[in-house]
Amino acid sequence: MSKADLVRTLCTELLADRQHLHAINAILSAQRQAILTYAQSELDELNQQLMQHYRQLHQHARQRIAGLQQLGLPAAPQGMTQLLAELPEGARQPLQSAWQEITERLQHCQQANSHNQQLIEMQYDILQNSLPATGEGLSWLYQPGPHA
């Protein structure tokens, strides 16, 4: 692959990642609502959608690292910043904006994911605290037993 093709691929994947993060943000918001309403089937579907986007982001990240290395740039955010700075004027600004948006959107998605995880943990704690402990002698009420 030529250097120009490699740069073009990296830029195209960068724009695709921005779209993936927009979708992830919307899915995480819907996931929060599904958690709050105990909509398990909706949660299952949303989790599948999230995993598809996460796989694409992961694949692009691996390709970005390899591409930056092939170009002799650091396989780190600085390498991407350097690559974007070397682009022609017309392409530079929109792609630099996309790169900045990606880093901001990624932080937002990580926070939303963390909040959703906290909600799930709180629901689990509430459920655990509302069931009788096995030492209280009442746990048999919730155990399967012989039917009469």
N, C-alpha and C positions, 0 to 999 in steps of 0.2 A: 504494500500500500504506500502510495506517495505521501510526502509530508503534507501536501495540500489536502489530500483525501483524509488523512488522519485528523488534521485540524478541523475539517468540515464535519467529520463524524463526531468528534468531541463536542463541537458546538451544537450539533443537532441533538445529541444526547443530553446536553445541558438544558436545552429548551424542553425536551421531553421530561426531564426530571422536575422542572418547574411545574409542568402540568400534573405529574404524579403527586407532587406535594400539595397542590391545590385539591386534588381528589382525596388525598389522605386526610387533609384538614376537614373536608366536608364529611367524610366517613367517620372520623373521630367524633365530630359533633353529633352525628346521628347515633353513634355508638353510646354516647353519654345519655341520650334520651332513651335508648333501648335498655340501658342499665337501670335507669331510674324507674322505668315502667315494667321491669322484669320481663321483657319481650325476648325470650331465649331464642326462638327461631330467627328473629330479626338479627340478634347478636351473632348467631352462627353465620348468617349470610354476610354481615358486615365484616366479620373476621376473615372470611374467605376473600372478600374484596381487598381488605387491607394486605393480606399476604401476597396477593398478586402484585400490588403496587410495590410492596417491600422487596419482592424478588426482582422486579425491574430496576429499582433503585440500586440494589446490591450488584446486579449484573453491570449496570452502567458505572458504578464506582470501581469495580474491578477493571473494566475496560478503560476508564479514565486514568487509573494508576498506570496501567500498561502503556497507554498512549503517551502520557506525560514522560514516562521513562524512555520510550522510543524517541521522543523529541529532545531528550537530554535535559528535561526539566525536573525539578523536585516532584516526587509523587506525594504531594501535599497541597493544601489550599494555596500556598504561595506559588506553586508551579502553575496552577490554574490562573491565578491572578497575573502572573508573568505572561502566560500564553495569551490571555485576553488583551493585555497591554500592547502586545506586538501585532494585533490585528489591524487591518486597514480602518481608517477613521469611521467609515459608514457602518461597519459591523461591530466596532468596538463598543460603542456606548450602549446599544440595546443588549448586548451579551454581558457587559459588565453589570448592567442593571438586573439582568436575569440572575447572574451569579450572586449578587447582593440579596435579591429577593429569596433565592434558594436558601441561603444561610439563615435569613430571618424566619422564613417559613418552616425550616427544619427545627429551629428552636421552639417555635410555637407548637408544632406537632409533637415534639418531645414533651412539652409541658401538658398538652391536652391528653396525651397518652398516660402520663403520670397521674393526672387527675382522675382519669377513668379507672386506672388501677386502684387508686385510693378508694373510689366508690365501691368497687367490687370487694375490696378488703373490708370495708365498713359493713357491707351487706353480709359478708361471711361472719364477721364478728357478732353482728346482731342475731343472726340465725343461731350461732353457737351459744350465745348467752340466753336465748329464749328457750332452748331445749333443756330439759332437766339433765343434770350430770348423772353419770352412771352410779355414783356413790349415794345418790339421794333416794334410791329405792323406787323411783318412778320411771326409770328408763324402760322398764318392761312394757309400759304403755305403748311405746313406739317400736317395739321389736316384733318381727313376724313370729307367729306361734302356731300351734296346732288349731285347726278350725273345728268347731263343734258340729 
